[in-house]
Amino acid sequence: QVPLVESGGGLVRPGESLTLSCVASGTIFSIAVMGWYRQAPGKRRELVATLHKLGRSNYADAVKGRFTISRDNDKNTVYLQMNDLKPEDTAVYYCNTERVATEEGVFSSWGKGTLVAVSA
């Protein structure tokens, strides 16, 4: 497994912004895909955004135009810039990595999650 550490969650008001970060640790050669998922209370975990190392991104319709995913391959870090947050964005946000190449093999991992709460 590749440990992932998320940060940047919190409580904000509608219309405000937050930036989430997720760092993958260890001796990593490459990470094919880094992304963010979220799970709201009583709902299933859903994709928010993913970004391939070659630059292809994918966004959920609900966040297109408001959220931007980016990554720093040298730092094995993925970011999620969230603008114009809405109460329906309230969820635990999970970082995900796919096909992480390490000395021990190739792995996929999930972070433990960071809470984003949007409320007036």
N, CA, C and O atoms as a printed pandas DataFrame, in Angstrom:
     atom_number atom_name residue_name chain_id  residue_number  x_coord  y_coord  z_coord
0              1         N          GLN        A               1    0.825   -1.189    0.000
1              2        CA          GLN        A               1    0.000    0.000    0.000
2              3         C          GLN        A               1    0.867    1.249    0.000
3              4         O          GLN        A               1    2.013    1.237    0.448
4              5         N          VAL        A               2    0.292    2.316   -0.510
5              6        CA          VAL        A               2    0.973    3.600   -0.548
6              7         C          VAL        A               2    0.190    4.556    0.343
7              8         O          VAL        A               2   -0.947    4.899    0.020
8              9         N          PRO        A               3    0.769    4.990    1.451
9             10        CA          PRO        A               3    0.032    5.900    2.339
10            11         C          PRO        A               3   -0.287    7.221    1.648
11            12         O          PRO        A               3    0.544    7.801    0.949
12            13         N          LEU        A               4   -1.517    7.674    1.869
13            14        CA          LEU        A               4   -1.968    8.963    1.341
14            15         C          LEU        A               4   -2.411    9.829    2.505
15            16         O          LEU        A               4   -3.129    9.366    3.391
16            17         N          VAL        A               5   -1.991   11.068    2.506
17            18        CA          VAL        A               5   -2.368   12.000    3.561
18            19         C          VAL        A               5   -3.057   13.198    2.940
19            20         O          VAL        A               5   -2.471   13.938    2.151
20            21         N          GLU        A               6   -4.328   13.373    3.320
21            22        CA          GLU        A               6   -5.121   14.487    2.802
22            23         C          GLU        A               6   -5.114   15.645    3.792
23            24         O          GLU        A               6   -4.942   15.450    4.996
24            25         N          SER        A               7   -5.301   16.834    3.274
25            26        CA          SER        A               7   -5.429   18.011    4.127
26            27         C          SER        A               7   -6.232   19.066    3.388
27            28         O          SER        A               7   -6.405   19.003    2.171
28            29         N          GLY        A               8   -6.723   20.044    4.156
29            30        CA          GLY        A               8   -7.385   21.187    3.543
30            31         C          GLY        A               8   -8.885   21.252    3.724
31            32         O          GLY        A               8   -9.509   22.233    3.319
32            33         N          GLY        A               9   -9.477   20.237    4.320
33            34        CA          GLY        A               9  -10.908   20.288    4.538
34            35         C          GLY        A               9  -11.279   21.295    5.613
35            36         O          GLY        A               9  -10.412   21.826    6.308
36            37         N          GLY        A              10  -12.580   21.556    5.744
37            38        CA          GLY        A              10  -13.030   22.476    6.762
38            39         C          GLY        A              10  -14.474   22.889    6.556
39            40         O          GLY        A              10  -15.190   22.341    5.718
40            41         N          LEU        A              11  -14.879   23.865    7.342
41            42        CA          LEU        A              11  -16.237   24.404    7.285
42            43         C          LEU        A              11  -16.189   25.764    6.592
43            44         O          LEU        A              11  -15.448   26.657    7.002
44            45         N          VAL        A              12  -16.986   25.904    5.545
45            46        CA          VAL        A              12  -17.036   27.169    4.819
46            47         C          VAL        A              12  -18.482   27.527    4.535
47            48         O          VAL        A              12  -19.385   26.703    4.683
48            49         N          ARG        A              13  -18.687   28.776    4.122
49            50        CA          ARG        A              13  -20.020   29.240    3.761
50            51         C          ARG        A              13  -20.240   29.053    2.263
51            52         O          ARG        A              13  -19.272   28.977    1.506
52            53         N          PRO        A              14  -21.474   28.979    1.832
53            54        CA          PRO        A              14  -21.742   28.869    0.390
54            55         C          PRO        A              14  -21.072   30.000   -0.383
55            56         O          PRO        A              14  -21.080   31.158    0.036
56            57         N          GLY        A              15  -20.494   29.633   -1.518
57            58        CA          GLY        A              15  -19.803   30.604   -2.349
58            59         C          GLY        A              15  -18.323   30.737   -2.073
59            60         O          GLY        A              15  -17.592   31.323   -2.871
60            61         N          GLU        A              16  -17.871   30.198   -0.948
61            62        CA          GLU        A              16  -16.450   30.288   -0.611
62            63         C          GLU        A              16  -15.655   29.176   -1.290
63            64         O          GLU        A              16  -16.204   28.328   -1.993
64            65         N          SER        A              17  -14.350   29.209   -1.056
65            66        CA          SER        A              17  -13.440   28.267   -1.724
66            67         C          SER        A              17  -12.607   27.492   -0.713
67            68         O          SER        A              17  -12.385   27.941    0.411
68            69         N          LEU        A              18  -12.159   26.340   -1.132
69            70        CA          LEU        A              18  -11.220   25.523   -0.372
70            71         C          LEU        A              18  -10.305   24.809   -1.352
71            72         O          LEU        A              18  -10.676   24.545   -2.496
72            73         N          THR        A              19   -9.101   24.502   -0.881
73            74        CA          THR        A              19   -8.190   23.681   -1.672
74            75         C          THR        A              19   -7.774   22.468   -0.858
75            76         O          THR        A              19   -7.248   22.597    0.247
76            77         N          LEU        A              20   -8.014   21.299   -1.410
77            78        CA          LEU        A              20   -7.594   20.054   -0.784
78            79         C          LEU        A              20   -6.257   19.621   -1.366
79            80         O          LEU        A              20   -5.965   19.856   -2.538
80            81         N          SER        A              21   -5.449   18.984   -0.519
81            82        CA          SER        A              21   -4.171   18.432   -0.964
82            83         C          SER        A              21   -4.076   16.992   -0.518
83            84         O          SER        A              21   -4.654   16.594    0.494
84            85         N          CYS        A              22   -3.341   16.223   -1.288
85            86        CA          CYS        A              22   -3.119   14.814   -0.939
86            87         C          CYS        A              22   -1.717   14.441   -1.383
87            88         O          CYS        A              22   -1.350   14.607   -2.547
88            89         N          VAL        A              23   -0.935   13.930   -0.430
89            90        CA          VAL        A              23    0.446   13.549   -0.703
90            91         C          VAL        A              23    0.582   12.041   -0.576
91            92         O          VAL        A              23    0.144   11.447    0.409
92            93         N          ALA        A              24    1.191   11.430   -1.579
93            94        CA          ALA        A              24    1.511   10.002   -1.534
94            95         C          ALA        A              24    2.951    9.869   -1.073
95            96         O          ALA        A              24    3.851   10.520   -1.605
96            97         N          SER        A              25    3.160    9.016   -0.074
97            98        CA          SER        A              25    4.506    8.900    0.477
98            99         C          SER        A              25    5.138    7.565    0.108
99           100         O          SER        A              25    4.458    6.612   -0.274
100          101         N          GLY        A              26    6.463    7.528    0.236
101          102        CA          GLY        A              26    7.208    6.323   -0.084
102          103         C          GLY        A              26    8.096    6.535   -1.298
103          104         O          GLY        A              26    8.152    7.625   -1.868
104          105         N          THR        A              27    8.783    5.476   -1.677
105          106        CA          THR        A              27    9.635    5.532   -2.872
106          107         C          THR        A              27    8.766    5.207   -4.080
107          108         O          THR        A              27    8.488    4.046   -4.378
108          109         N          ILE        A              28    8.355    6.243   -4.752
109          110        CA          ILE        A              28    7.387    6.122   -5.835
110          111         C          ILE        A              28    8.040    6.471   -7.156
111          112         O          ILE        A              28    8.684    7.513   -7.282
112          113         N          PHE        A              29    7.877    5.611   -8.133
113          114        CA          PHE        A              29    8.441    5.864   -9.454
114          115         C          PHE        A              29    7.469    6.655  -10.318
115          116         O          PHE        A              29    7.871    7.557  -11.054
116          117         N          SER        A              30    6.180    6.308  -10.224
117          118        CA          SER        A              30    5.174    7.030  -10.996
118          119         C          SER        A              30    3.793    6.715  -10.444
119          120         O          SER        A              30    3.589    5.695   -9.786
120          121         N          ILE        A              31    2.862    7.592  -10.719
121          122        CA          ILE        A              31    1.463    7.396  -10.350
122          123         C          ILE        A              31    0.629    7.648  -11.586
123          124         O          ILE        A              31    0.628    8.754  -12.126
124          125         N          ALA        A              32   -0.077    6.634  -12.033
125          126        CA          ALA        A              32   -0.821    6.775  -13.283
126          127         C          ALA        A              32   -1.972    7.758  -13.138
127          128         O          ALA        A              32   -2.108    8.684  -13.937
128          129         N          VAL        A              33   -2.794    7.560  -12.125
129          130        CA          VAL        A              33   -3.980    8.405  -11.958
130          131         C          VAL        A              33   -4.072    8.841  -10.508
131          132         O          VAL        A              33   -3.884    8.039   -9.593
132          133         N          MET        A              34   -4.358   10.095  -10.310
133          134        CA          MET        A              34   -4.648   10.633   -8.972
134          135         C          MET        A              34   -6.009   11.302   -9.044
135          136         O          MET        A              34   -6.358   11.932  -10.043
136          137         N          GLY        A              35   -6.767   11.154   -7.973
137          138        CA          GLY        A              35   -8.102   11.721   -8.050
138          139         C          GLY        A              35   -8.742   11.918   -6.704
139          140         O          GLY        A              35   -8.177   11.596   -5.659
140          141         N          TRP        A              36   -9.934   12.455   -6.760
141          142        CA          TRP        A              36  -10.740   12.736   -5.576
142          143         C          TRP        A              36  -12.133   12.142   -5.758
143          144         O          TRP        A              36  -12.737   12.217   -6.828
144          145         N          TYR        A              37  -12.612   11.555   -4.676
145          146        CA          TYR        A              37  -13.969   11.044   -4.589
146          147         C          TYR        A              37  -14.594   11.658   -3.350
147          148         O          TYR        A              37  -13.883   12.204   -2.507
148          149         N          ARG        A              38  -15.900   11.578   -3.227
149          150        CA          ARG        A              38  -16.565   12.090   -2.038
150          151         C          ARG        A              38  -17.744   11.217   -1.665
151          152         O          ARG        A              38  -18.339   10.533   -2.499
152          153         N          GLN        A              39  -18.058   11.265   -0.389
153          154        CA          GLN        A              39  -19.187   10.508    0.117
154          155         C          GLN        A              39  -19.966   11.383    1.084
155          156         O          GLN        A              39  -19.468   11.758    2.146
156          157         N          ALA        A              40  -21.186   11.701    0.703
157          158        CA          ALA        A              40  -22.064   12.487    1.561
158          159         C          ALA        A              40  -22.816   11.554    2.491
159          160         O          ALA        A              40  -22.943   10.366    2.197
160          161         N          PRO        A              41  -23.314   12.064    3.601
161          162        CA          PRO        A              41  -24.046   11.214    4.540
162          163         C          PRO        A              41  -25.218   10.496    3.860
163          164         O          PRO        A              41  -26.053   11.112    3.197
164          165         N          GLY        A              42  -25.246    9.192    4.046
165          166        CA          GLY        A              42  -26.337    8.406    3.496
166          167         C          GLY        A              42  -26.246    8.117    2.018
167          168         O          GLY        A              42  -27.169    7.542    1.440
168          169         N          LYS        A              43  -25.138    8.509    1.389
169          170        CA          LYS        A              43  -24.990    8.295   -0.042
170          171         C          LYS        A              43  -23.750    7.464   -0.338
171          172         O          LYS        A              43  -22.884    7.275    0.517
172          173         N          ARG        A              44  -23.689    6.972   -1.576
173          174        CA          ARG        A              44  -22.540    6.197   -1.998
174          175         C          ARG        A              44  -21.369    7.114   -2.355
175          176         O          ARG        A              44  -21.549    8.285   -2.689
176          177         N          ARG        A              45  -20.181    6.549   -2.276
177          178        CA          ARG        A              45  -19.004    7.299   -2.689
178          179         C          ARG        A              45  -19.082    7.545   -4.195
179          180         O          ARG        A              45  -19.435    6.655   -4.969
180          181         N          GLU        A              46  -18.747    8.764   -4.589
181          182        CA          GLU        A              46  -18.846    9.129   -5.999
182          183         C          GLU        A              46  -17.582    9.844   -6.465
183          184         O          GLU        A              46  -16.869   10.463   -5.675
184          185         N          LEU        A              47  -17.327    9.746   -7.751
185          186        CA          LEU        A              47  -16.170   10.412   -8.334
186          187         C          LEU        A              47  -16.395   11.923   -8.336
187          188         O          LEU        A              47  -17.486   12.414   -8.624
188          189         N          VAL        A              48  -15.316   12.645   -8.003
189          190        CA          VAL        A              48  -15.327   14.094   -8.138
190          191         C          VAL        A              48  -14.487   14.497   -9.350
191          192         O          VAL        A              48  -14.966   15.175  -10.259
192          193         N          ALA        A              49  -13.215   14.063   -9.343
193          194        CA          ALA        A              49  -12.324   14.400  -10.447
194          195         C          ALA        A              49  -11.121   13.476  -10.424
195          196         O          ALA        A              49  -10.665   13.062   -9.358
196          197         N          THR        A              50  -10.610   13.157  -11.599
197          198        CA          THR        A              50   -9.369   12.398  -11.723
198          199         C          THR        A              50   -8.461   13.062  -12.739
199          200         O          THR        A              50   -8.907   13.792  -13.625
200          201         N          LEU        A              51   -7.170   12.788  -12.584
201          202        CA          LEU        A              51   -6.182   13.377  -13.476
202          203         C          LEU        A              51   -5.091   12.360  -13.767
203          204         O          LEU        A              51   -4.397   11.897  -12.863
204          205         N          HIS        A              52   -4.952   12.022  -15.035
205          206        CA          HIS        A              52   -3.913   11.091  -15.457
206          207         C          HIS        A              52   -2.574   11.823  -15.534
207          208         O          HIS        A              52   -2.529   13.039  -15.726
208          209         N          LYS        A              53   -1.493   11.073  -15.383
209          210        CA          LYS        A              53   -0.170   11.689  -15.400
210          211         C          LYS        A              53    0.146   12.341  -16.735
211          212         O          LYS        A              53    1.008   13.216  -16.817
212          213         N          LEU        A              54   -0.552   11.913  -17.779
213          214        CA          LEU        A              54   -0.330   12.517  -19.093
214          215         C          LEU        A              54   -1.207   13.738  -19.324
215          216         O          LEU        A              54   -1.114   14.386  -20.367
216          217         N          GLY        A              55   -2.068   14.055  -18.341
217          218        CA          GLY        A              55   -2.817   15.292  -18.423
218          219         C          GLY        A              55   -4.309   15.174  -18.656
219          220         O          GLY        A              55   -5.021   16.177  -18.615
220          221         N          ARG        A              56   -4.791   13.975  -18.898
221          222        CA          ARG        A              56   -6.236   13.827  -19.124
222          223         C          ARG        A              56   -6.970   13.946  -17.796
223          224         O          ARG        A              56   -6.618   13.288  -16.817
224          225         N          SER        A              57   -7.992   14.793  -17.776
225          226        CA          SER        A              57   -8.788   14.971  -16.567
226          227         C          SER        A              57  -10.234   14.558  -16.822
227          228         O          SER        A              57  -10.708   14.514  -17.957
228          229         N          ASN        A              58  -10.904   14.262  -15.729
229          230        CA          ASN        A              58  -12.300   13.846  -15.787
230          231         C          ASN        A              58  -13.002   14.429  -14.571
231          232         O          ASN        A              58  -12.512   14.304  -13.449
232          233         N          TYR        A              59  -14.140   15.061  -14.788
233          234        CA          TYR        A              59  -14.880   15.688  -13.706
234          235         C          TYR        A              59  -16.311   15.188  -13.655
235          236         O          TYR        A              59  -16.908   14.870  -14.683
236          237         N          ALA        A              60  -16.850   15.122  -12.462
237          238        CA          ALA        A              60  -18.278   14.887  -12.309
238          239         C          ALA        A              60  -19.024   16.119  -12.822
239          240         O          ALA        A              60  -18.554   17.248  -12.680
240          241         N          ASP        A              61  -20.185   15.884  -13.417
241          242        CA          ASP        A              61  -20.967   17.001  -13.952
242          243         C          ASP        A              61  -21.276   18.038  -12.878
243          244         O          ASP        A              61  -21.317   19.236  -13.159
244          245         N          ALA        A              62  -21.492   17.580  -11.655
245          246        CA          ALA        A              62  -21.899   18.484  -10.574
246          247         C          ALA        A              62  -20.822   19.497  -10.202
247          248         O          ALA        A              62  -21.125   20.521   -9.591
248          249         N          VAL        A              63  -19.568   19.227  -10.563
249          250        CA          VAL        A              63  -18.483   20.119  -10.153
250          251         C          VAL        A              63  -17.801   20.807  -11.323
251          252         O          VAL        A              63  -16.932   21.655  -11.120
252          253         N          LYS        A              64  -18.179   20.456  -12.536
253          254        CA          LYS        A              64  -17.545   21.075  -13.710
254          255         C          LYS        A              64  -17.719   22.596  -13.667
255          256         O          LYS        A              64  -18.805   23.111  -13.400
256          257         N          GLY        A              65  -16.621   23.287  -13.936
257          258        CA          GLY        A              65  -16.646   24.741  -13.929
258          259         C          GLY        A              65  -16.407   25.358  -12.566
259          260         O          GLY        A              65  -16.172   26.562  -12.467
260          261         N          ARG        A              66  -16.463   24.552  -11.507
261          262        CA          ARG        A              66  -16.229   25.067  -10.151
262          263         C          ARG        A              66  -14.983   24.476   -9.516
263          264         O          ARG        A              66  -14.273   25.161   -8.779
264          265         N          PHE        A              67  -14.715   23.215   -9.796
265          266        CA          PHE        A              67  -13.559   22.529   -9.208
266          267         C          PHE        A              67  -12.478   22.334  -10.262
267          268         O          PHE        A              67  -12.762   22.138  -11.444
268          269         N          THR        A              68  -11.230   22.391   -9.803
269          270        CA          THR        A              68  -10.098   22.143  -10.690
270          271         C          THR        A              68   -9.127   21.195  -10.010
271          272         O          THR        A              68   -8.689   21.433   -8.884
272          273         N          ILE        A              69   -8.797   20.121  -10.705
273          274        CA          ILE        A              69   -7.824   19.174  -10.177
274          275         C          ILE        A              69   -6.473   19.437  -10.836
275          276         O          ILE        A              69   -6.393   19.746  -12.025
276          277         N          SER        A              70   -5.425   19.310  -10.044
277          278        CA          SER        A              70   -4.073   19.472  -10.561
278          279         C          SER        A              70   -3.142   18.563   -9.772
279          280         O          SER        A              70   -3.512   18.053   -8.714
280          281         N          ARG        A              71   -1.955   18.365  -10.280
281          282        CA          ARG        A              71   -1.004   17.505   -9.574
282          283         C          ARG        A              71    0.410   17.987   -9.806
283          284         O          ARG        A              71    0.728   18.623  -10.811
284          285         N          ASP        A              72    1.242   17.658   -8.840
285          286        CA          ASP        A              72    2.679   17.926   -8.919
286          287         C          ASP        A              72    3.358   16.569   -8.878
287          288         O          ASP        A              72    3.487   15.970   -7.811
288          289         N          ASN        A              73    3.789   16.085  -10.021
289          290        CA          ASN        A              73    4.351   14.737  -10.082
290          291         C          ASN        A              73    5.665   14.617   -9.310
291          292         O          ASN        A              73    5.982   13.549   -8.786
292          293         N          ASP        A              74    6.414   15.688   -9.240
293          294        CA          ASP        A              74    7.672   15.637   -8.489
294          295         C          ASP        A              74    7.431   15.476   -6.997
295          296         O          ASP        A              74    8.260   14.917   -6.280
296          297         N          LYS        A              75    6.286   15.971   -6.535
297          298        CA          LYS        A              75    5.954   15.901   -5.113
298          299         C          LYS        A              75    4.920   14.818   -4.818
299          300         O          LYS        A              75    4.490   14.665   -3.675
300          301         N          ASN        A              76    4.519   14.066   -5.847
301          302        CA          ASN        A              76    3.495   13.015   -5.672
302          303         C          ASN        A              76    2.264   13.568   -4.955
303          304         O          ASN        A              76    1.726   12.939   -4.044
304          305         N          THR        A              77    1.844   14.715   -5.368
305          306        CA          THR        A              77    0.757   15.431   -4.707
306          307         C          THR        A              77   -0.332   15.782   -5.713
307          308         O          THR        A              77   -0.055   16.157   -6.852
308          309         N          VAL        A              78   -1.569   15.651   -5.266
309          310        CA          VAL        A              78   -2.711   16.056   -6.071
310          311         C          VAL        A              78   -3.506   17.092   -5.285
311          312         O          VAL        A              78   -3.627   17.014   -4.062
312          313         N          TYR        A              79   -4.040   18.057   -6.011
313          314        CA          TYR        A              79   -4.795   19.141   -5.408
314          315         C          TYR        A              79   -6.209   19.173   -5.988
315          316         O          TYR        A              79   -6.456   18.720   -7.105
316          317         N          LEU        A              80   -7.115   19.716   -5.201
317          318        CA          LEU        A              80   -8.459   19.967   -5.691
318          319         C          LEU        A              80   -8.850   21.373   -5.250
319          320         O          LEU        A              80   -9.124   21.618   -4.075
320          321         N          GLN        A              81   -8.870   22.283   -6.205
321          322        CA          GLN        A              81   -9.314   23.646   -5.939
322          323         C          GLN        A              81  -10.820   23.678   -6.109
323          324         O          GLN        A              81  -11.338   23.383   -7.186
324          325         N          MET        A              82  -11.518   24.036   -5.048
325          326        CA          MET        A              82  -12.982   24.038   -5.059
326          327         C          MET        A              82  -13.479   25.461   -4.872
327          328         O          MET        A              82  -13.269   26.070   -3.824
328          329         N          ASN        A              83  -14.133   25.980   -5.891
329          330        CA          ASN        A              83  -14.682   27.330   -5.847
330          331         C          ASN        A              83  -16.201   27.287   -5.827
331          332         O          ASN        A              83  -16.819   26.289   -6.200
332          333         N          ASP        A              84  -16.786   28.388   -5.385
333          334        CA          ASP        A              84  -18.245   28.506   -5.378
334          335         C          ASP        A              84  -18.893   27.281   -4.727
335          336         O          ASP        A              84  -19.790   26.662   -5.300
336          337         N          LEU        A              85  -18.434   26.949   -3.551
337          338        CA          LEU        A              85  -18.933   25.758   -2.874
338          339         C          LEU        A              85  -20.408   25.893   -2.525
339          340         O          LEU        A              85  -20.892   26.977   -2.199
340          341         N          LYS        A              86  -21.104   24.778   -2.600
341          342        CA          LYS        A              86  -22.539   24.723   -2.345
342          343         C          LYS        A              86  -22.804   23.738   -1.199
343          344         O          LYS        A              86  -21.989   22.850   -0.946
344          345         N          PRO        A              87  -23.928   23.889   -0.513
345          346        CA          PRO        A              87  -24.235   22.942    0.569
346          347         C          PRO        A              87  -24.210   21.487    0.090
347          348         O          PRO        A              87  -23.841   20.596    0.855
348          349         N          GLU        A              88  -24.588   21.239   -1.137
349          350        CA          GLU        A              88  -24.589   19.861   -1.660
350          351         C          GLU        A              88  -23.185   19.315   -1.897
351          352         O          GLU        A              88  -23.028   18.135   -2.211
352          353         N          ASP        A              89  -22.166   20.156   -1.753
353          354        CA          ASP        A              89  -20.785   19.667   -1.832
354          355         C          ASP        A              89  -20.307   19.095   -0.504
355          356         O          ASP        A              89  -19.217   18.527   -0.423
356          357         N          THR        A              90  -21.118   19.245    0.530
357          358        CA          THR        A              90  -20.754   18.720    1.839
358          359         C          THR        A              90  -20.573   17.205    1.774
359          360         O          THR        A              90  -21.476   16.478    1.360
360          361         N          ALA        A              91  -19.398   16.743    2.187
361          362        CA          ALA        A              91  -19.077   15.324    2.116
362          363         C          ALA        A              91  -17.695   15.100    2.714
363          364         O          ALA        A              91  -16.948   16.042    2.980
364          365         N          VAL        A              92  -17.385   13.842    2.913
365          366        CA          VAL        A              92  -16.003   13.472    3.182
366          367         C          VAL        A              92  -15.324   13.232    1.831
367          368         O          VAL        A              92  -15.810   12.449    1.016
368          369         N          TYR        A              93  -14.222   13.898    1.607
369          370        CA          TYR        A              93  -13.500   13.811    0.349
370          371         C          TYR        A              93  -12.301   12.872    0.512
371          372         O          TYR        A              93  -11.488   13.024    1.423
372          373         N          TYR        A              94  -12.221   11.909   -0.387
373          374        CA          TYR        A              94  -11.177   10.897   -0.333
374          375         C          TYR        A              94  -10.234   11.031   -1.520
375          376         O          TYR        A              94  -10.657   11.186   -2.666
376          377         N          CYS        A              95   -8.965   10.968   -1.216
377          378        CA          CYS        A              95   -7.945   10.933   -2.256
378          379         C          CYS        A              95   -7.776    9.490   -2.726
379          380         O          CYS        A              95   -7.867    8.552   -1.934
380          381         N          ASN        A              96   -7.531    9.329   -4.007
381          382        CA          ASN        A              96   -7.332    8.001   -4.580
382          383         C          ASN        A              96   -6.163    8.022   -5.554
383          384         O          ASN        A              96   -6.007    8.963   -6.332
384          385         N          THR        A              97   -5.358    6.996   -5.504
385          386        CA          THR        A              97   -4.292    6.838   -6.497
386          387         C          THR        A              97   -4.421    5.467   -7.138
387          388         O          THR        A              97   -4.746    4.485   -6.471
388          389         N          GLU        A              98   -4.168    5.411   -8.419
389          390        CA          GLU        A              98   -4.248    4.161   -9.180
390          391         C          GLU        A              98   -2.916    3.880   -9.862
391          392         O          GLU        A              98   -2.262    4.775  -10.396
392          393         N          ARG        A              99   -2.545    2.628   -9.827
393          394        CA          ARG        A              99   -1.325    2.143  -10.505
394          395         C          ARG        A              99   -0.121    2.987  -10.079
395          396         O          ARG        A              99    0.515    3.669  -10.883
396          397         N          VAL        A             100    0.160    2.905   -8.775
397          398        CA          VAL        A             100    1.328    3.574   -8.209
398          399         C          VAL        A             100    2.495    2.605   -8.276
399          400         O          VAL        A             100    2.467    1.552   -7.637
400          401         N          ALA        A             101    3.502    2.946   -9.030
401          402        CA          ALA        A             101    4.660    2.069   -9.199
402          403         C          ALA        A             101    5.694    2.355   -8.120
403          404         O          ALA        A             101    6.192    3.475   -8.005
404          405         N          THR        A             102    6.013    1.330   -7.328
405          406        CA          THR        A             102    7.002    1.449   -6.259
406          407         C          THR        A             102    8.011    0.316   -6.384
407          408         O          THR        A             102    7.891   -0.541   -7.259
408          409         N          GLU        A             103    9.011    0.319   -5.497
409          410        CA          GLU        A             103    9.987   -0.771   -5.494
410          411         C          GLU        A             103    9.319   -2.107   -5.194
411          412         O          GLU        A             103    9.766   -3.155   -5.660
412          413         N          GLU        A             104    8.239   -2.060   -4.410
413          414        CA          GLU        A             104    7.585   -3.302   -3.978
414          415         C          GLU        A             104    6.540   -3.795   -4.966
415          416         O          GLU        A             104    6.062   -4.922   -4.840
416          417         N          GLY        A             105    6.183   -2.993   -5.928
417          418        CA          GLY        A             105    5.157   -3.390   -6.885
418          419         C          GLY        A             105    4.277   -2.227   -7.269
419          420         O          GLY        A             105    4.636   -1.065   -7.075
420          421         N          VAL        A             106    3.112   -2.552   -7.819
421          422        CA          VAL        A             106    2.163   -1.537   -8.268
422          423         C          VAL        A             106    0.916   -1.622   -7.401
423          424         O          VAL        A             106    0.353   -2.702   -7.222
424          425         N          PHE        A             107    0.490   -0.500   -6.869
425          426        CA          PHE        A             107   -0.610   -0.475   -5.920
426          427         C          PHE        A             107   -1.609    0.612   -6.273
427          428         O          PHE        A             107   -1.323    1.532   -7.039
428          429         N          SER        A             108   -2.774    0.476   -5.695
429          430        CA          SER        A             108   -3.764    1.549   -5.684
430          431         C          SER        A             108   -4.140    1.798   -4.230
431          432         O          SER        A             108   -4.172    0.867   -3.425
432          433         N          SER        A             109   -4.422    3.045   -3.894
433          434        CA          SER        A             109   -4.657    3.367   -2.489
434          435         C          SER        A             109   -5.760    4.401   -2.324
435          436         O          SER        A             109   -6.092    5.155   -3.238
436          437         N          TRP        A             110   -6.310    4.400   -1.119
437          438        CA          TRP        A             110   -7.276    5.410   -0.708
438          439         C          TRP        A             110   -6.745    6.135    0.519
439          440         O          TRP        A             110   -6.088    5.538    1.371
440          441         N          GLY        A             111   -7.037    7.430    0.598
441          442        CA          GLY        A             111   -6.758    8.154    1.811
442          443         C          GLY        A             111   -7.862    7.927    2.821
443          444         O          GLY        A             111   -8.853    7.257    2.534
444          445         N          LYS        A             112   -7.683    8.494    4.016
445          446        CA          LYS        A             112   -8.663    8.289    5.082
446          447         C          LYS        A             112   -9.813    9.291    5.007
447          448         O          LYS        A             112  -10.832    9.126    5.677
448          449         N          GLY        A             113   -9.647   10.321    4.194
449          450        CA          GLY        A             113  -10.717   11.277    3.993
450          451         C          GLY        A             113  -10.551   12.553    4.779
451          452         O          GLY        A             113   -9.952   12.572    5.854
452          453         N          THR        A             114  -11.098   13.631    4.219
453          454        CA          THR        A             114  -11.115   14.921    4.894
454          455         C          THR        A             114  -12.501   15.529    4.693
455          456         O          THR        A             114  -13.053   15.501    3.594
456          457         N          LEU        A             115  -13.045   16.072    5.763
457          458        CA          LEU        A             115  -14.416   16.562    5.728
458          459         C          LEU        A             115  -14.483   17.977    5.166
459          460         O          LEU        A             115  -13.740   18.868    5.576
460          461         N          VAL        A             116  -15.385   18.153    4.227
461          462        CA          VAL        A             116  -15.723   19.474    3.708
462          463         C          VAL        A             116  -17.192   19.720    4.032
463          464         O          VAL        A             116  -18.069   18.966    3.610
464          465         N          ALA        A             117  -17.445   20.780    4.781
465          466        CA          ALA        A             117  -18.814   21.113    5.170
466          467         C          ALA        A             117  -19.128   22.526    4.688
467          468         O          ALA        A             117  -18.382   23.467    4.956
468          469         N          VAL        A             118  -20.238   22.659    3.975
469          470        CA          VAL        A             118  -20.633   23.951    3.424
470          471         C          VAL        A             118  -21.996   24.311    4.015
471          472         O          VAL        A             118  -23.006   23.650    3.771
472          473         N          SER        A             119  -21.980   25.373    4.794
473          474        CA          SER        A             119  -23.211   25.747    5.489
474          475         C          SER        A             119  -23.220   27.229    5.780
475          476         O          SER        A             119  -22.190   27.836    6.073
476          477         N          ALA        A             120  -24.424   27.805    5.690
477          478        CA          ALA        A             120  -24.548   29.221    6.014
478          479         C          ALA        A             120  -24.599   29.417    7.534
479          480         O          ALA        A             120  -24.702   30.548    8.008
